[in-house]
Amino acid sequence: MKNIKQYLLSKPFSTESFPFGEGVSVFKVNNKLFALLSLGKPDQQQADKPAYWWLNLKCDPQEAVMLRDIFPAIIPGYHMNKLHWNTLILDGSIPVGEIERMIDNSFNLVVSNLPKQQQSAIQLHL
């Protein structure tokens, strides 16, 4: 998880906070949520399986559905708007490069909805 957190925090003006308590990291850019990282609950029916980290990311609605079809470890956003958010279950089945691409997309979607002046300031650092 260390590498995922580092990648999330490498985004310009990104911050990490814990408004939901320890163990749930919220990542924002200019006070707007672009990622949420938490330890998922183990499957109650398969207690021998470990709990994996879950990463919620904002996503284009059409791409969100496509990614869910491609990767079994991507589900509709847990506790989020299921149209605009996906949850990635970080069980090792999603390539790291694909996770980073989805993080980039989530970040860029949020930045694109900021005021133009804030967008410009962030884009200077990309």
C-alpha positions as CSV (number, residue, x, y, z in Angstrom):
1,M,0.0,0.0,0.0
2,K,3.0,2.2,0.6
3,N,3.5,2.6,-3.2
4,I,-0.1,3.4,-3.9
5,K,-0.1,6.1,-1.1
6,Q,3.1,7.5,-2.5
7,Y,1.6,7.7,-6.0
8,L,-1.6,9.4,-4.7
9,L,0.4,11.9,-2.8
10,S,2.7,12.6,-5.7
11,K,-0.1,14.3,-7.5
12,P,0.2,18.1,-7.4
13,F,-1.5,19.7,-4.3
14,S,-2.8,16.4,-3.1
15,T,-3.4,15.9,0.6
16,E,-4.2,12.9,2.8
17,S,-6.6,13.2,5.7
18,F,-8.5,10.8,8.0
19,P,-12.1,12.2,8.5
20,F,-13.5,8.7,8.9
21,G,-10.9,7.7,11.5
22,E,-7.6,5.8,11.3
23,G,-7.4,3.2,8.5
24,V,-9.4,5.2,6.0
25,S,-7.2,7.6,4.0
26,V,-9.0,10.3,2.0
27,F,-7.0,12.0,-0.8
28,K,-8.0,15.4,-2.0
29,V,-6.8,18.0,-4.5
30,N,-7.8,21.5,-3.5
31,N,-10.3,20.1,-1.0
32,K,-12.0,17.8,-3.5
33,L,-12.0,14.1,-3.1
34,F,-10.3,12.1,-5.8
35,A,-9.4,8.8,-3.9
36,L,-10.2,6.9,-0.8
37,L,-8.1,4.0,0.5
38,S,-9.2,1.6,3.2
39,L,-8.8,-1.9,4.4
40,G,-11.7,-3.9,3.0
41,K,-13.6,-6.4,5.1
42,P,-12.7,-10.0,4.7
43,D,-15.4,-12.2,3.0
44,Q,-17.5,-13.6,5.9
45,Q,-18.2,-16.8,3.9
46,Q,-14.5,-17.4,3.3
47,A,-12.9,-16.4,6.6
48,D,-9.5,-18.0,5.5
49,K,-9.1,-15.3,2.8
50,P,-7.2,-12.1,3.8
51,A,-8.7,-8.6,3.8
52,Y,-7.4,-6.6,0.9
53,W,-7.0,-2.8,0.6
54,W,-9.8,-1.1,-1.3
55,L,-9.2,2.0,-3.4
56,N,-12.2,4.2,-4.5
57,L,-11.6,6.3,-7.6
58,K,-13.7,8.7,-9.6
59,C,-14.3,7.4,-13.1
60,D,-16.1,8.3,-16.4
61,P,-19.4,6.4,-16.2
62,Q,-18.9,4.5,-19.5
63,E,-15.3,3.6,-18.6
64,A,-16.4,2.5,-15.1
65,V,-18.7,-0.1,-16.5
66,M,-16.1,-1.3,-19.0
67,L,-13.5,-1.7,-16.2
68,R,-15.9,-3.7,-14.1
69,D,-16.4,-6.1,-17.0
70,I,-12.7,-6.5,-17.6
71,F,-11.5,-6.8,-14.0
72,P,-13.4,-8.9,-11.4
73,A,-11.6,-6.9,-8.7
74,I,-13.3,-3.7,-9.8
75,I,-16.8,-3.2,-8.4
76,P,-19.2,-0.3,-8.3
77,G,-18.0,2.3,-5.8
78,Y,-18.4,1.1,-2.2
79,H,-20.4,3.7,-0.3
80,M,-20.0,6.1,-3.2
81,N,-22.1,7.2,-6.3
82,K,-21.9,3.9,-8.3
83,L,-22.3,5.8,-11.6
84,H,-19.2,7.9,-11.1
85,W,-17.0,5.8,-8.7
86,N,-15.3,2.4,-8.8
87,T,-13.8,0.4,-6.0
88,L,-10.6,-1.5,-6.8
89,I,-9.9,-4.5,-4.6
90,L,-6.2,-4.5,-4.4
91,D,-5.7,-8.3,-4.5
92,G,-2.8,-8.2,-7.0
93,S,-5.0,-9.0,-10.0
94,I,-5.0,-5.5,-11.5
95,P,-1.7,-4.4,-13.1
96,V,0.1,-1.6,-11.2
97,G,0.2,0.5,-14.5
98,E,-3.5,0.2,-14.8
99,I,-4.1,1.3,-11.2
100,E,-1.8,4.3,-11.8
101,R,-3.8,5.2,-15.0
102,M,-7.1,5.0,-13.1
103,I,-5.6,7.2,-10.3
104,D,-4.5,9.7,-13.0
105,N,-8.0,9.7,-14.5
106,S,-9.6,10.2,-11.2
107,F,-7.3,13.1,-10.3
108,N,-7.8,14.7,-13.8
109,L,-11.6,14.4,-13.6
110,V,-11.6,16.2,-10.3
111,V,-9.2,18.9,-11.5
112,S,-11.3,19.5,-14.6
113,N,-14.2,20.5,-12.4
114,L,-12.2,23.1,-10.4
115,P,-12.2,26.8,-11.3
116,K,-10.0,27.6,-14.3
117,Q,-7.4,29.5,-12.1
118,Q,-7.0,26.5,-9.8
119,Q,-6.8,24.1,-12.8
120,S,-4.0,26.3,-14.4
121,A,-2.0,26.3,-11.1
122,I,-2.2,22.5,-10.9
123,Q,-1.5,21.8,-14.5
124,L,1.8,23.7,-14.2
125,H,3.0,20.9,-12.0
126,L,1.9,18.0,-14.2
